[in-house]
């Protein structure tokens, strides 16, 4: 009986010491696909706009996006801002 208790304790110890499984691969893959889709949309917007415009897209911890737009022509910067707001749903 004592031997059974020792073996049982060893198995329980090994089972508890096992590390938890990593996060499912599907969720990180889905977020990567969404990020790639947004980057493609930003590139399309950038190609459609004339002039020298730089767009820095940022994603926060909640999944929301923000951006910084810089350029020489203020009208083109405002046009790019409006296009991004429409595409990203802001």
Buried (B, 14 or more C-beta within 10 A) or exposed (E): EEEEEEEEEEEEEEEEEEEEEEEEEEEEEEEEEEEEEBEEBBEEBBEEBEEEBEBEBEBEEEEEBEBEBEBEBEEBBEBBBEBBEEBBEE
